[in-house]
C-alpha cells in the first residue's frame, strides 16, 4: 500500500528521503496523517509501505529536522534519512 499527496506526478529536489520501519497499513497511515497536517501545497509526499520509504519534496519544505521529528512522533523507527538536493538521486514513486 502506498499513499501520496502530490501536485505533480514526479518528485523533484529539494526533497527528504526516509527509510521507515512500517509493518502494516496502520503504520503507513499514521505517517500519511502526520504529513498531511504538516506538508502543505505546493509541497508533496509519498509513503510506500512495500518499500518502507517516505519521500517529501517541494519548493518550500518545512525544515528537515521538523519533518523528521513529526515522522518520529508517530512511533515508527526511522532507519535512514537524508536531504536530497539533486533530482537524479530521488527514488521512483512506484509502490
Secondary structure, 3 states (H helix, E strand, C coil): CEEEECCCCCCCCCEEEEEECCCCHHHHHHHHHHHHHHCCCCCEEEEECCCCEEEEECCCCCCHHHHHHHHHCCCCCEEEEEEECCHHHCCCCCC
